[in-house]
Every structure is written in structure tokens, then in C-alpha cells.
């Protein structure tokens, strides 16, 4: 039996960051992972999908090259190469995480970890045998898996989820996507760029339904231009594997309609990996498919913490990493800040990209909060025009005291631009502070300040 101050179960972006932070704070740390280092995000999610989206964006950029004075010819598309490249990138970065474990003197156990009691973990090693670990504190970071609903079950063959989708080297001729959140919208963009006939089905009335409606509509306009079919606001949807093809049935405008596709992607949400880890044996409480935690990510068993997707929404890698830091610091006797979920940015990496933080305009109206809107199209931004990147806008929602209630960016670099607004909200800044900050010209980022100015009726360049 080996003894540790902290044992982390799960080496995704929450788990491995928690392990590193605990080690930095002087704890003897071990991490248990049954698959590759980096978890779903690195190996089947965030990183490989961004790699194939880069391939898709490059296809679209080629169409604009002639206008830029570059004469090139697109001779063909190879989806299998794009997918192979994505896998290679994931493997490389995963090895980087392994290095970080060694660098920070974190002992790694490759296998499946189960709680025997609140201080003991039994690890069934992948190479065979069992290792028993004793831990003063335990951090659970076991992630999540696909949610299933009647009529929307994954079979891993023709009805797939995102994890199968990112490994699919031979692309289908047609695919129906059920769910218009980030996963569905991102895969739609990739497959469409590589010649797949794509049709998205969504119960809500917009793509990316958790985003501000203006952002959703901007993406919808782009997707219609790409030739992606949209069935939004459907009342019911189900999918069936017929053996040689897939039928997706939806109720549109009160009428039941059947659609045939070669394959179907079901992207309707995730639920925590709470089974098989001994949580019931130890008495760790769960709530609606996730582990219940306090604002320091402690469970009801004080020495056991849960972070990342396991601990519930938002199911985002950057949120998981921050939660891991909070848990590790709390274990180490620090006094970390509680995480304000309204300050966690959301990012979707289609083109145009979508990024946001804080409230949507709809939410402010529902809450009766007074606000002013500043909205500037990138068509009016000199750098955007010069770079041929004019799609989208910057939209800010400013409160009566000058506070940033919400920010929404749609455009080529939206996910890189959102950071300033996140920091602005975290520091509880007001409009006068952003006015006093000199933004370089010409940049897309200067519109971050200009949008706030527009909300106060003092825009200078629009």
C-alpha cells in the first residue's frame, strides 16, 4: 500500500491540473487514469476537434485567396488526413501531460480506480494486478458520458456521438445531426467543408440556443450560406438505424417528417460518470446525474472533492481546470475564491466563431435588469476589412452603473478576443476603465472598447 496526501482519479484537464497545483503546494500526489493523459478533452474532444476545424476553415479561406492576389487551385479534399492529423496532435500533447506529471513529481497509475472507503482507492492496473493507494484527500475527476433519451440512443455504428465522430476517417455522404449545441455545430462545419451533406435538428428555435439570440442568428445565416440544412424548433425528434442507413424523424410545423441519411450524430448532452467508482459505498451524494459539491468542490464527505464534468455544468475544460485549482488549494489550507459561473466564458469554434460571458439580452429582460446595448459589426472595423474577416460583431450589455452585464462576440477570432471581457467582469470593472485603456490600432480588439462606448452613445468610429 502506498500513501499520498492527495490522489486524483481522472487525468483530464481538471484532474491533471489539480494534481499539479497540489504538488506545487507541497503535497505528495498520485493520479489515476485508465486511458491516455489529458482525458476526453485532449484525446477525443477539445483538441482534435479544433484540429479538424482548422482544416475546414482552410477550405473556406481558399475561396477568398483570388481576391487577395493568390491564385491557387483546390485539387481535392482528404477527410481521413484531417482526422489522422488531429489524432497525431492529441498523441503529442498527451505525451506533454505525461512529462508534466514527471516534472511535478506526481506518481501515475494507469488503471481503473475505485473507492474502497473514504481514504482508500483500489486501482486495477491496465498491465494487470491491483495497487492499493491510501489518501488523506481524494479528488474525483472522472468526467462525463453521453446522455441517452428514448429514440436517441447511440449504437456506435451509424448512430454515433462526438467520440466516435472524431475518429471517423471515412466520411459519410450525408449525416443528420441531432442537437445544435457546440458539438453539433462544430462537427457540422467540418463535415460540410469536406463535402458531406449535413442537416441539423434542434428542439429550440435557434442554433447554439444558450447563446445570445443575435449570435445564434449570425451563425444560422452563415450555415445557410454554406448549404447546411437547418430544422430548428422541431417538436420531437428520434433516430433509427436501419442497417444500411439512418432515419431521423422530426415533427415540423405539426407534421411528422422522415429524413434518410447515411449516418446520424446524436449530440444532446452529457451526464456525469458516477457509476462504478464506489461513490455509493462511501456515501458521496449525487444530484441529477452529477456529484453534489459546495463552492470549494467538496462533496458531503469532507476529504473527497469532485471537479469538472463530474460536478455538473458548465461542462467545459477551462472550467474543470479552474475547479481543480480551487480544490487543490482548499485541500492545502489556502483560501481560494469561489468560482463565479457567470464569469466562465463559452466558446464555439465554428466559423464564424462564437464567444460570450455573462448574461444574454433575453436573460436580462427576464430578470428585469436595466441595461444598454453596444453593438458594432466587424464590417466597420479597419483591420477586419483589410484581413477579409468581416463576418460577425461585438455586442456588449452595460448596466446602469457602467458594469459589464454580458458580452457576445461573433467572428473569426471571437474565442481569442473574449478574454478581455472575462477579465473586465472578474475585476468588476466599469465602462470608464475600459474607455481609459488604450487599444492598439488597427486591431479587431479595439472594437471591444468601441462597443462599450457605443452602449453609452459615444462611439467614435461607427
C-alpha positions as CSV (number, residue, x, y, z in Angstrom):
1,X,0.0,0.0,0.0
2,X,1.3,3.5,-1.0
3,X,0.4,6.6,1.0
4,X,-0.3,10.0,-0.5
5,X,-1.6,13.4,0.6
6,X,-3.8,13.7,-2.5
7,X,-4.9,11.1,-5.0
8,X,-6.7,12.3,-8.1
9,X,-8.9,9.9,-10.1
10,X,-9.0,11.0,-13.7
11,X,-6.4,12.9,-15.7
12,X,-8.4,15.2,-17.9
13,X,-7.9,19.0,-17.9
14,X,-9.4,19.1,-14.4
15,X,-7.6,16.2,-12.9
16,X,-4.1,16.8,-14.1
17,X,-4.2,20.5,-13.3
18,X,-5.5,19.7,-9.8
19,X,-2.6,17.2,-9.3
20,X,0.0,19.8,-10.5
21,X,-1.4,22.5,-8.2
22,X,-1.5,20.2,-5.2
23,X,2.1,19.2,-5.9
24,X,3.2,22.8,-6.2
25,X,1.7,23.4,-2.7
26,X,3.9,20.6,-1.2
27,X,1.6,17.7,-1.3
28,X,2.6,14.1,-2.2
29,X,0.3,13.4,-5.1
30,X,-0.8,10.5,-7.3
31,X,-3.0,10.4,-10.3
32,X,-5.0,7.5,-11.6
33,X,-6.1,7.3,-15.3
34,X,-7.5,4.3,-17.2
35,X,-6.9,5.8,-20.6
36,X,-4.4,8.4,-22.0
37,X,-3.3,11.5,-20.1
38,X,-5.5,14.5,-20.9
39,X,-8.8,12.8,-20.8
40,X,-11.6,13.2,-23.2
41,X,-10.8,16.9,-23.9
42,X,-7.3,16.2,-25.2
43,X,-7.9,12.8,-26.8
44,X,-11.4,12.9,-28.1
45,X,-12.8,16.4,-27.6
46,X,-11.4,19.9,-27.5
47,X,-8.0,19.4,-29.1
48,X,-8.7,17.0,-32.0
49,X,-11.9,18.8,-32.9
50,X,-10.0,22.1,-33.2
51,X,-7.5,20.4,-35.4
52,X,-10.2,19.3,-37.9
53,X,-11.9,22.7,-37.7
54,X,-8.6,24.3,-38.8
55,X,-8.8,22.0,-41.9
56,X,-12.3,23.1,-42.5
57,X,-11.5,26.8,-42.1
58,X,-8.6,26.5,-44.5
59,X,-11.1,25.1,-47.2
60,X,-13.2,28.2,-46.8
61,X,-10.2,30.5,-46.9
62,X,-9.1,29.1,-50.2
63,X,-12.2,30.5,-51.8
64,X,-11.1,34.1,-50.9
65,X,-7.5,33.7,-52.0
66,X,-8.0,35.0,-55.5
67,X,-9.3,38.3,-54.2
68,X,-6.1,38.6,-52.1
69,X,-4.0,38.2,-55.2
70,X,-3.2,34.5,-54.6
71,X,-4.2,32.1,-57.4
72,X,-4.5,28.5,-56.2
73,X,-6.5,25.5,-57.2
74,X,-8.2,23.1,-54.8
75,X,-7.5,19.7,-56.3
76,X,-9.2,17.6,-53.7
77,X,-10.2,17.1,-50.1
78,X,-9.0,14.3,-47.8
79,X,-11.0,14.0,-44.7
80,X,-9.0,11.0,-43.5
81,X,-5.8,13.0,-43.5
82,X,-7.5,15.8,-41.4
83,X,-8.6,13.2,-38.9
84,X,-5.2,11.5,-38.8
85,X,-3.5,14.8,-38.2
86,X,-5.9,15.6,-35.3
87,X,-5.1,12.2,-33.7
88,X,-1.3,12.9,-34.1
89,X,-1.7,16.3,-32.4
90,X,-3.6,14.7,-29.5
91,X,-1.0,12.0,-29.0
92,X,1.8,14.6,-29.0
93,X,0.1,16.8,-26.4
94,X,-0.8,13.8,-24.3
95,X,2.9,12.9,-24.0
96,X,3.4,16.5,-22.9
97,X,1.0,15.9,-20.0
98,X,2.9,12.8,-19.1
99,X,6.0,14.9,-18.9
100,X,4.3,17.4,-16.7
101,X,3.4,14.6,-14.2
102,X,7.1,13.6,-14.0
103,X,8.2,17.2,-13.8
104,X,5.9,17.8,-10.8
105,X,6.9,14.5,-9.1
106,X,3.3,13.1,-9.4
107,X,3.1,9.3,-9.4
108,X,1.0,8.0,-12.2
109,X,-1.1,4.8,-12.1
110,X,-2.6,3.6,-15.4
111,X,-5.8,1.7,-14.5
112,X,-9.3,2.0,-13.1
113,X,-9.6,3.5,-9.6
114,X,-12.4,2.6,-7.2
115,X,-13.1,3.9,-3.7
116,X,-13.0,1.2,-1.0
117,X,-13.5,3.7,1.7
118,X,-13.1,7.5,2.1
119,X,-9.3,7.1,2.3
120,X,-8.6,4.0,0.2
121,X,-8.5,3.6,-3.6
122,X,-8.1,0.2,-5.3
123,X,-6.6,0.5,-8.8
124,X,-7.0,-2.3,-11.2
125,X,-3.9,-1.7,-13.3
126,X,-4.1,-1.9,-17.1
127,X,-1.0,-4.0,-17.2
128,X,-2.5,-6.4,-14.7
129,X,-2.6,-6.6,-11.0
130,X,-4.0,-4.4,-8.3
131,X,-2.5,-1.4,-6.5
132,X,-4.0,-0.1,-3.2
133,X,-3.5,3.6,-2.5
134,X,-4.1,5.4,0.8
135,X,-5.0,9.1,0.6
136,X,-5.6,11.8,3.1
137,X,-7.7,13.6,0.4
138,X,-9.2,12.4,-2.9
139,X,-10.2,14.5,-5.9
140,X,-12.7,12.8,-8.3
141,X,-12.3,14.0,-11.9
142,X,-13.9,11.1,-13.8
143,X,-15.7,13.2,-16.4
144,X,-19.0,12.5,-18.2
145,X,-20.6,10.4,-20.9
146,X,-23.3,10.7,-23.5
147,X,-26.9,11.2,-22.3
148,X,-29.4,8.9,-23.8
149,X,-33.1,9.5,-24.4
150,X,-35.8,7.2,-25.7
151,X,-35.4,7.2,-29.5
152,X,-32.0,8.9,-29.3
153,X,-29.6,6.0,-28.3
154,X,-26.1,5.8,-29.6
155,X,-25.1,2.4,-31.2
156,X,-21.5,3.4,-32.1
157,X,-22.1,2.3,-35.7
158,X,-24.5,4.5,-37.7
159,X,-25.8,6.5,-34.7
160,X,-22.7,7.9,-33.2
161,X,-21.6,10.5,-30.6
162,X,-18.7,13.0,-30.7
163,X,-16.1,10.5,-29.6
164,X,-16.8,8.2,-32.5
165,X,-17.2,11.1,-34.9
166,X,-13.7,12.5,-34.2
167,X,-12.1,9.1,-35.1
168,X,-14.2,8.6,-38.3
169,X,-11.6,8.7,-41.1
170,X,-14.0,7.7,-43.9
171,X,-16.6,10.5,-44.0
172,X,-20.3,9.7,-44.9
173,X,-22.0,11.2,-47.9
174,X,-24.8,12.5,-45.7
175,X,-25.3,12.9,-41.9
176,X,-28.1,14.2,-39.7
177,X,-27.1,15.9,-36.5
178,X,-29.4,16.0,-33.6
179,X,-28.5,18.8,-31.2
180,X,-27.4,22.3,-32.1
181,X,-25.1,23.0,-29.2
182,X,-21.3,23.5,-29.7
183,X,-20.6,19.8,-30.5
184,X,-23.3,19.5,-33.2
185,X,-22.5,22.9,-34.7
186,X,-18.7,22.3,-34.8
187,X,-19.0,18.9,-36.5
188,X,-21.5,20.3,-39.0
189,X,-18.9,22.9,-40.0
190,X,-16.1,20.4,-40.5
191,X,-18.2,17.8,-42.4
192,X,-19.8,20.4,-44.6
193,X,-16.4,21.9,-45.6
194,X,-15.3,18.4,-46.6
195,X,-18.3,17.7,-48.9
196,X,-20.7,15.9,-46.6
197,X,-24.5,16.7,-46.9
198,X,-25.3,18.0,-43.4
199,X,-28.7,18.6,-41.8
200,X,-29.1,19.8,-38.2
201,X,-32.1,19.2,-36.0
202,X,-32.8,21.2,-32.8
203,X,-35.8,21.4,-30.4
204,X,-35.0,25.1,-29.6
205,X,-35.7,27.7,-32.2
206,X,-32.0,28.7,-32.7
207,X,-28.6,27.1,-33.3
208,X,-26.5,27.4,-30.1
209,X,-29.6,28.0,-28.0
210,X,-27.7,29.0,-24.8
211,X,-26.0,31.9,-26.7
212,X,-27.5,35.4,-27.2
213,X,-30.1,35.3,-30.0
214,X,-28.1,37.7,-32.2
215,X,-25.1,35.4,-32.1
216,X,-27.2,32.4,-33.0
217,X,-28.8,34.1,-35.9
218,X,-25.4,35.2,-37.2
219,X,-24.2,31.6,-37.3
220,X,-27.5,30.5,-38.9
221,X,-27.0,32.9,-41.7
222,X,-23.5,31.6,-42.3
223,X,-24.6,28.0,-42.2
224,X,-27.4,28.5,-44.7
225,X,-24.8,30.2,-47.0
226,X,-22.6,27.1,-46.6
227,X,-25.5,24.9,-47.6
228,X,-26.1,23.3,-44.2
229,X,-29.8,22.4,-43.8
230,X,-31.5,23.5,-40.5
231,X,-34.6,22.2,-38.9
232,X,-35.0,24.4,-35.8
233,X,-37.8,24.5,-33.3
234,X,-38.9,20.9,-34.1
235,X,-41.3,19.4,-31.5
236,X,-40.0,15.9,-31.5
237,X,-37.0,14.1,-33.0
238,X,-35.9,10.5,-33.0
239,X,-33.3,8.4,-34.8
240,X,-33.3,4.8,-36.0
241,X,-30.5,2.7,-37.5
242,X,-32.0,0.8,-40.5
243,X,-28.8,-1.3,-41.1
244,X,-27.8,0.4,-44.4
245,X,-28.9,3.9,-43.4
246,X,-30.5,6.1,-40.7
247,X,-33.9,7.6,-40.4
248,X,-34.4,10.8,-38.4
249,X,-38.0,11.6,-37.7
250,X,-39.0,15.1,-36.7
251,X,-42.3,17.0,-36.1
252,X,-42.0,20.2,-38.1
253,X,-44.9,22.7,-38.1
254,X,-47.2,20.0,-36.7
255,X,-46.3,17.5,-39.4
256,X,-44.2,14.3,-38.9
257,X,-41.4,14.2,-41.5
258,X,-38.8,11.4,-42.1
259,X,-35.3,12.1,-43.4
260,X,-32.8,9.5,-44.6
261,X,-29.0,9.8,-44.0
262,X,-26.0,7.6,-44.2
263,X,-25.3,8.3,-40.5
264,X,-26.5,10.3,-37.6
265,X,-24.7,12.2,-34.9
266,X,-26.5,12.4,-31.5
267,X,-25.3,15.4,-29.5
268,X,-28.0,16.1,-26.9
269,X,-25.9,16.4,-23.7
270,X,-23.8,14.6,-21.2
271,X,-24.2,13.2,-17.7
272,X,-21.6,12.5,-15.0
273,X,-19.5,9.3,-14.7
274,X,-20.9,8.5,-11.2
275,X,-21.2,4.7,-11.5
276,X,-18.6,2.1,-10.8
277,X,-16.3,4.2,-8.7
278,X,-17.6,3.3,-5.3
279,X,-19.4,6.5,-4.6
280,X,-22.3,4.7,-3.1
281,X,-20.1,2.7,-0.8
282,X,-18.5,5.8,0.6
283,X,-21.8,7.7,0.7
284,X,-20.9,10.5,-1.7
285,X,-24.1,12.3,-2.6
286,X,-25.2,12.8,-6.2
287,X,-27.7,15.2,-7.8
288,X,-29.4,14.7,-11.2
289,X,-26.6,12.7,-12.6
290,X,-23.7,14.6,-11.2
291,X,-21.8,14.7,-7.8
292,X,-23.1,17.3,-5.4
293,X,-20.4,19.8,-4.3
294,X,-20.0,23.0,-2.4
295,X,-18.3,26.1,-3.7
296,X,-14.9,24.6,-2.9
297,X,-15.8,21.4,-4.8
298,X,-16.0,19.4,-1.6
299,X,-18.6,16.6,-1.5
300,X,-20.6,15.7,1.6
301,X,-17.6,13.5,2.5
302,X,-15.2,16.4,3.6
303,X,-11.9,14.8,2.3
304,X,-13.4,13.9,-1.1
305,X,-13.7,16.5,-3.8
306,X,-15.3,16.4,-7.2
307,X,-14.4,18.6,-10.2
308,X,-15.0,19.1,-13.9
309,X,-17.9,17.5,-15.8
310,X,-18.5,15.1,-12.9
311,X,-19.5,18.1,-10.7
312,X,-22.1,19.4,-13.2
313,X,-22.5,22.3,-15.7
314,X,-20.9,24.1,-17.3
315,X,-19.2,21.1,-18.9
316,X,-16.1,23.0,-20.1
317,X,-12.4,22.1,-20.0
318,X,-11.4,25.5,-18.8
319,X,-13.9,25.4,-16.0
320,X,-12.7,22.0,-14.9
321,X,-9.1,23.2,-14.7
322,X,-10.1,26.2,-12.6
323,X,-12.1,24.0,-10.3
324,X,-9.1,21.7,-9.9
325,X,-7.0,24.6,-8.7
326,X,-9.7,25.6,-6.2
327,X,-9.9,22.1,-4.8
328,X,-6.2,21.6,-4.6
329,X,-5.7,25.0,-2.8
330,X,-8.6,24.3,-0.4
331,X,-7.1,20.9,0.5
332,X,-3.7,22.7,1.1
333,X,-5.2,25.2,3.6
334,X,-5.3,28.1,1.1
335,X,-8.3,30.4,0.8
336,X,-9.2,30.3,-2.9
337,X,-12.0,32.4,-4.3
338,X,-15.3,30.7,-5.2
339,X,-15.8,30.3,-8.9
340,X,-18.4,32.7,-10.3
341,X,-20.0,30.7,-13.1
342,X,-21.3,33.8,-14.8
343,X,-17.7,34.7,-15.4
344,X,-16.9,31.4,-17.3
345,X,-16.6,32.2,-21.0
346,X,-18.4,30.0,-23.5
347,X,-16.7,29.3,-26.9
348,X,-17.8,27.6,-30.1
349,X,-15.1,27.2,-32.8
350,X,-17.2,27.0,-35.9
351,X,-16.8,29.9,-38.5
352,X,-17.7,32.5,-37.6
353,X,-16.6,31.7,-34.0
354,X,-18.9,32.5,-31.1
355,X,-17.7,33.6,-27.6
356,X,-19.6,35.0,-24.7
357,X,-19.5,35.8,-21.0
358,X,-22.2,36.9,-18.6
359,X,-25.9,37.4,-19.4
360,X,-27.7,37.2,-22.7
361,X,-30.1,40.0,-23.6
362,X,-33.0,37.6,-23.1
363,X,-31.9,36.8,-19.6
364,X,-31.6,40.4,-18.6
365,X,-35.1,41.1,-19.9
366,X,-36.5,38.1,-17.9
367,X,-34.8,39.4,-14.8
368,X,-35.9,42.9,-15.3
369,X,-32.3,44.3,-15.2
370,X,-31.8,47.7,-16.7
371,X,-29.1,47.7,-19.5
372,X,-27.9,49.4,-22.6
373,X,-26.6,47.7,-25.8
374,X,-23.5,48.5,-27.7
375,X,-23.2,46.5,-31.0
376,X,-20.7,47.0,-33.7
377,X,-20.3,44.9,-36.9
378,X,-16.8,43.9,-37.9
379,X,-17.7,45.3,-41.4
380,X,-16.9,48.7,-39.8
381,X,-13.5,47.6,-38.4
382,X,-10.5,48.6,-40.5
383,X,-8.4,45.5,-39.5
384,X,-11.3,43.2,-40.3
385,X,-11.8,44.7,-43.7
386,X,-8.1,44.6,-44.5
387,X,-7.9,41.0,-43.4
388,X,-11.1,40.0,-45.3
389,X,-12.6,38.8,-41.9
390,X,-15.7,41.0,-41.7
391,X,-18.2,38.4,-40.5
392,X,-19.8,39.0,-37.2
393,X,-19.9,41.6,-34.5
394,X,-19.1,42.7,-30.9
395,X,-22.1,43.2,-28.6
396,X,-21.9,44.4,-25.0
397,X,-24.7,44.8,-22.4
398,X,-23.8,47.6,-20.0
399,X,-25.6,48.1,-16.7
400,X,-26.7,51.4,-15.2
401,X,-23.5,51.8,-13.2
402,X,-21.3,51.1,-16.2
403,X,-20.8,47.4,-15.3
404,X,-20.4,44.8,-18.0
405,X,-23.5,42.6,-17.7
406,X,-22.8,40.5,-20.7
407,X,-20.6,40.3,-23.8
408,X,-21.1,38.5,-27.1
409,X,-18.6,38.2,-29.9
410,X,-19.1,36.5,-33.3
411,X,-16.2,36.5,-35.8
412,X,-13.1,34.8,-37.0
413,X,-11.1,35.4,-33.7
414,X,-14.0,35.6,-31.2
415,X,-12.6,33.0,-28.9
416,X,-9.3,34.9,-28.6
417,X,-11.0,38.2,-28.1
418,X,-13.3,37.3,-25.2
419,X,-10.5,37.2,-22.6
420,X,-10.6,41.0,-22.1
421,X,-14.3,41.0,-21.2
422,X,-13.8,38.0,-18.9
423,X,-11.1,39.9,-17.0
424,X,-13.2,43.0,-17.1
425,X,-16.1,41.2,-15.3
426,X,-13.8,39.4,-12.9
427,X,-12.2,42.6,-11.8
428,X,-15.6,44.2,-11.5
429,X,-14.6,47.0,-13.9
430,X,-16.8,49.8,-15.1
431,X,-17.1,51.4,-18.5
432,X,-14.8,54.4,-17.6
433,X,-11.9,51.9,-17.1
434,X,-12.2,50.4,-20.5
435,X,-12.5,53.9,-22.0
436,X,-9.2,54.8,-20.3
437,X,-7.5,51.7,-21.7
438,X,-5.6,52.4,-24.9
439,X,-6.4,49.7,-27.5
440,X,-3.9,49.3,-30.4
441,X,-5.0,50.3,-33.9
442,X,-5.7,48.7,-36.3
443,X,-6.9,45.6,-34.5
444,X,-10.2,43.6,-34.1
445,X,-9.7,44.1,-30.4
446,X,-10.2,47.9,-30.5
447,X,-13.9,47.2,-31.1
448,X,-14.1,45.7,-27.6
449,X,-13.8,49.2,-26.2
450,X,-15.7,50.8,-29.0
451,X,-18.7,48.5,-28.3
452,X,-18.8,49.7,-24.7
453,X,-18.6,53.3,-26.0
454,X,-21.5,52.6,-28.4
455,X,-23.6,51.5,-25.4
456,X,-23.0,54.9,-23.8
457,X,-23.7,56.8,-27.0
458,X,-20.1,57.8,-27.6
459,X,-18.8,55.5,-30.3
460,X,-16.1,57.3,-32.3
461,X,-15.7,55.0,-35.4
462,X,-19.3,53.8,-36.1
